[in-house]
């Protein structure tokens, strides 16, 4: 499941408490829900799939070699330097 945008919402602590059972479904749709206390963000409820994407991205960006390879791949894609999966399969078989 690929999502490009990161919709978020905000709810008061009391509302979060009252809707705790519904938060799982809601966070799957909204990815991040900020819970506020007295109008200020107190914490966030984050969809676990989205959190995993964030953590993997941080890991890639933090490793210079991985980041270099990623940027090189992006440049290859931008310049149409790639092989279609079906073409590669035919070439290898």
N, C-alpha and C positions, 0 to 999 in steps of 0.2 A: 504494500500500500504506500504509494508515494504522494506526499503532500508538499506543496511548495510554500504555502503561507502558514503562518503560525498564529491562528486566532487565539485571543486570550479574553478573559472576562474578569470581573472583580465582584466579590460579594462580601458582605459583612460577616463577621465571626458568628453572630447569632443565626444568620441564614445558613451558613455552612454547617453549623451544628444541627439545625433543623432538617437540612437536606442531605445529611451525611450518607444515607443509603443510596441516594441518587447521584452522588458525586462521581462515581466510577463511570457511569454512562456519559455524564456531562463532560468529564475531562477527556474522554475518548474523542468527543466531537470538537472540543475547544482547545485541547492539548495543554493549556496552562490556565489555571484559575487562581487569581490572586485573592487571598483572604485578607480583609482589612479589619483593623481594630481602631476605633475612633477616627476613621477616615484615612488611616495610614496603612500601607501594605505591611502585614505582619508575617506572612509566609505564603508559599505557593504550593498548589497541588498540581503535579505534572504527570502527564500520561507517560507510563513506563517505556513505551516504544519510542516516544519522542525524546525522553531522557537518554535512552541508549544511543540514539542518533547524535545527540549533543556531545555525549562523552566520547564517542568514536571520532567525531570531528575534532574535538580538542586533542585527542591522542595523535591524530594524523598531523595536525598543525604544529603540535609540540615537538614532533620528531623531524629534524631537518631533512633527512633522506626521504622519508615518506612524503613530506610536503613537496620536495623537489620533484618526486615521481608523479605526484598528483598534478602539479602545475604543468609538467611536461605532457601528461596525458590530456589535460584540458587544452593545451596548445595544439596537440595533434588533432583533437576533435574539431577545434575551431578551424583548422586548416585542412579538414577532410582527409587526414592521414590516418585512416583506420580501415580495417577489413571487416566486411559484413560477416556475420556468424555463419550463414549458409555457404558463402564463398569459401571461408576458411575450412569448413567441414568438408566440402567437395575437394579442396586442395589437399587436405590431410588423408582423405580416404582414397 
